[in-house]
Amino acid sequence: MCTVCGCGEGETRIEGGEGRHHDDGHGHDHPRGHAHEHEHARADGTTYRHAHEHSHPRPHADAAPHGDGHEHGHDHHHAGDLHYGLGPAHAHAPGLSQERMVRIEQDILGKNAAYAADNRRRFRDHGQFAINLVSSPGSGKTTLLVRTIEALAGRLPVVVIEGDQQTSQDADRIRATGAPAIQINTGKGCHLDAHMVGHALDRLAPVDDSLVLIENVGNLVCPAAFDLGEAHKVVILSVTEGEDKPLKYPDMFHAADLLVLNKVDLLPHLDFNVDQCVEFARRIKPGLAVLRVSATTGEGMADWLSWLEAGLERARAARRDEIDLLRKRIAELESRLAGGV
């Protein structure tokens, strides 16, 4: 995974940043300061390009032996297969031990968690409902976002953070709807992280009580590990991709709170077993909520919009409750001061 292989050193660009690198500071107040070195682009002092190369002519000597525990398990392994996802790190990087990879990952994810907590506090304080949309490339995330924004126009404020390795095409599509959007280009990086999102929020400055939609880089692996401060991860799976995706990419489906089965208008033309897909997904995440949607025909969009509106109303209500509590405490303090207490 990218937390140990070192993808994306110095590659991230955020629109309007005058070519700044991802490790530049931004306006978050942070208890540790803002000198962020972006360690997941570097391992042990050496820059690695994406190290998940599974074409080795023979297994590495440090590859974990067949049969080591994997938290999700598999139905079977062929005796001749190569399994680089075994061992404590559940990953492989040339020249690094499993223990070293675990330490690197813990350090990186710990720092990301601090930035995510900042973002989450920001969302809470402003009554904003933030969701992290994750999927493989081509699932229809951007089209779903465009249709969502069009349907919600005039009903509630929406801003979008777009993540891609290169280009601003998706952000341009969003801006064409009239919604504010900012593009984050991650270069060789394969996911957004909480620090990037903090930069984007500084530039977008969403209004209070708004919906914040974050479209992550198309990838069913690395974004699963990175909390952005969102209320929910929403995994989008197109029915053109195959019903076994939850079993192949279990970390993502385990991290998600909602599965959106997209492009259901194509089901009559495909050999896709919806019930089997849902069963696989709930095998990974019991009770996972599922919506069947077609951004093209509008099927299921009402349920999707209702889910978003309900989430935003909860965020707004939580903010109102905090404000009411603060006012009550101020009133109590003023009463004590007036009484000479």
C-alpha angles and dihedrals in degrees: 000000000000094000088075106023096060106232122176106021107184092342103114119110127182118198114259092020097115090237095309120168121238092253094064114111124255136192100281116121104228129182092222096046125247106274094123115179097187093227095186087078091059135047124192091341094302125106113230129193115218102312102193093108109156098179099088112142090228136010118277115251090240095051111122113257120254111274101037111141120272116188094230100036128206133243093237144339126218112234092236097049123110115233113196094161094072127098130053095304094047085217144074132227124172113256096009126106121225090249093052091049091051091052092048092048093048091051094048096044091045091056091044089052090057091054090044090054089054091052093046091051089050092051091048094048091052098041092243124156110215125188130183112220112205132177145125118283115284098024092125099253096143094045089050090051092049092051091045093052092047091051093048096045109133092008103078139349117264132188127182134210111199123202123196136141092242143357131036095240096120094046089049090054090051094047089052087068090058095252119128111251138170128199123224113195110198098190107204089353114111102205145024120256132201094258092057091048091051089056091049093049090053090057098040096042095194115214121248118280094022137139115247113199116191116194107199126208111283101264133117095203121047102034089063091072099049121082110204095187091264125149092230143004110227115198115205117204121184116217087231090069103067132263094254095070094103090058093045094048103028098157092064095048091045090053094049126092095194134032116206111197101206134195092030088156086077095058095099088060098045140068094232123140106211095187091051091050092051091047091052091048093050090047085063096037112020112218094014109169114238132199124187110214143170113196087190101055098022094242110155093004093118091059091047092050091047090053091052094045092049090051092049092048090054090051091048092047092051090052091048090050091052091049091048091050091049091050090050092052091048090050091050091049092049090049091052092048091049090051093050093246 
